[in-house]
Amino acid sequence: MSIDVKPEEKARIKIDNWLEKAGWKVVSRDQYSNEINAQAVKENLMEGNLKADYMLFLNGKAIAVLEAKKAENKLGDDVKAQAENYTKILPPSNQYWYNSIVKYGKI
């Protein structure tokens, strides 16, 4: 009997592995602890009940939002707008290093 795995679940397995190999502890949002130095929180809640695929925390502060997309996605203006929006809707309970929008890889 084979188990059908959705493409999103396959992608999460890959991303989790990549993050863990890079030194991040991958946790669910209910496992978040500001005691863990480098952690990637899966499906982190944002303001407005939106969920970011991953929120990266370093020393208890949010440093990045990772939004996974299909490989064939061209990463156009819609994805850019989504990423910029996430920088504006961090939950008040999250500490972060800088409140700025990253554009084209530069602050």
Summary of the structure (lengths in Angstrom):
residues: 107
radius of gyration: 14.4
end to end distance: 50.0
largest distance: 50.0
contacts: 236
relative contact order: 0.13
helix: 31%
strand: 28%
